[in-house]
Amino acid sequence: MKLTTVRLVTIIAEPVLKDRLIHEIHALGAHGYTISEVHGEGTRGIHASQWQGGNIKIETLVSPEVADHILEAMADHYFPNYAVIAYVTDVQVMRGEKFA
């Protein structure tokens, strides 16, 4: 069994950003994603969007270079004006060629 290390980029954001974020991660080199509706509480307490159904969580498996590009885009385009967080984790996957 051969495992390949890739990066799991996780973005949690307001649902209004869903289409824009999906377009952006594709444009930056992600080949696919998984999206979920999520609920939670952060440093600011319960977020107003929870009254409208919570936030979204987008997860994508990408190369380290693509992960860096996605995080830079989040910092430049979203962090200043939206309730968005993003984080990266190294993960090992089978069929690593799908994510290169």
Secondary structure, 3 states (H helix, E strand, C coil): CCCEEEEEEEEEECHHHHHHHHHHHHHCCCCCCEEEEECCCECCECCHHHHHCCEEEEEEEECHHHHHHHHHHHHHHHCCCCCCEEEEEEEEECCHHHHC
